[in-house]
Amino acid sequence: MAKKPKGTGSKGLVGRFIEARRDEIGMSRAQLTRKIGCSDNFIGILERGEAPFPFRRWPQYADALGVSRKKFLRIAAEERFPEIMPYLVPEESE
């Protein structure tokens, strides 16, 4: 079975971020699922952009991935509400 392409544009943005962050910190899907309490399969589906991100759980994902809640909220909101993002969450100064 051929792999489906990862989500592009704002769709799949959270999944791409989750996968990149896991790679960056050396975290397996299994480790992430234990911290969040979801299935390995669901993380895979998110990372491929095949399902919407469960927005109500963004704090758990931010904490599990070791990123600021503000940064993760910005990414999650950008995927869900791209047209109003400039008004929702100001960018973090780095």
C-alpha positions as CSV (number, residue, x, y, z in Angstrom):
1,M,0.0,0.0,0.0
2,A,1.4,3.4,-1.0
3,K,2.0,6.0,1.7
4,K,-0.3,9.0,1.6
5,P,1.4,12.3,1.4
6,K,1.6,14.4,4.6
7,G,-0.8,17.3,5.0
8,T,0.3,20.5,3.3
9,G,-0.6,24.1,4.0
10,S,-2.3,24.6,7.3
11,K,-3.9,21.1,7.2
12,G,-1.6,18.8,9.0
13,L,0.5,21.6,10.4
14,V,0.1,20.2,14.0
15,G,1.0,16.7,12.9
16,R,4.1,17.9,11.1
17,F,5.1,19.9,14.1
18,I,4.5,16.9,16.4
19,E,6.6,14.6,14.3
20,A,9.5,17.1,13.9
21,R,9.5,17.9,17.6
22,R,9.6,14.2,18.5
23,D,12.5,13.7,16.1
24,E,14.3,16.7,17.6
25,I,14.0,15.5,21.2
26,G,14.5,11.7,20.3
27,M,11.0,10.8,21.5
28,S,9.2,7.7,20.0
29,R,5.5,7.6,19.2
30,A,5.1,5.1,22.0
31,Q,6.7,7.5,24.5
32,L,4.4,10.3,23.4
33,T,1.3,8.1,23.6
34,R,2.2,7.1,27.2
35,K,2.5,10.8,28.1
36,I,-0.7,11.8,26.4
37,G,-2.9,8.8,26.8
38,C,-3.8,8.1,23.2
39,S,-3.0,5.3,20.8
40,D,0.2,5.1,18.7
41,N,-2.1,4.7,15.7
42,F,-3.8,8.1,16.4
43,I,-0.4,9.9,16.7
44,G,0.5,8.4,13.3
45,I,-2.8,9.6,11.8
46,L,-2.2,13.1,13.2
47,E,1.4,13.2,11.9
48,R,0.2,12.3,8.4
49,G,-2.5,15.0,8.5
50,E,-5.3,12.4,8.1
51,A,-7.3,13.6,11.1
52,P,-8.0,16.9,12.7
53,F,-6.0,17.7,15.9
54,P,-8.1,17.3,19.1
55,F,-7.9,21.0,19.9
56,R,-9.1,20.6,23.5
57,R,-6.0,18.6,24.4
58,W,-3.4,21.1,23.2
59,P,-1.9,21.7,26.7
60,Q,-1.2,18.0,27.1
61,Y,0.6,17.8,23.8
62,A,2.6,21.0,24.5
63,D,3.7,19.7,27.9
64,A,4.5,16.2,26.6
65,L,6.6,17.6,23.8
66,G,8.4,20.1,26.1
67,V,7.3,23.3,24.2
68,S,5.6,26.3,25.6
69,R,1.9,26.2,25.7
70,K,1.8,29.5,23.9
71,K,3.9,28.2,21.0
72,F,1.8,25.0,20.7
73,L,-1.5,26.9,20.9
74,R,-0.3,29.2,18.0
75,I,0.4,26.1,15.8
76,A,-2.8,24.4,16.7
77,A,-4.8,27.6,16.1
78,E,-3.1,28.3,12.8
79,E,-4.2,24.9,11.5
80,R,-7.8,25.3,12.8
81,F,-8.3,29.0,12.1
82,P,-5.7,30.2,9.6
83,E,-7.7,33.3,8.5
84,I,-7.9,34.8,11.9
85,M,-4.5,33.8,13.3
86,P,-3.0,37.2,13.3
87,Y,-5.6,38.3,15.8
88,L,-5.6,35.3,18.1
89,V,-2.2,34.7,19.5
90,P,0.7,37.1,19.1
91,E,3.9,35.6,17.9
92,E,6.5,34.8,20.6
93,S,9.6,36.9,20.6
94,E,12.6,34.5,20.2
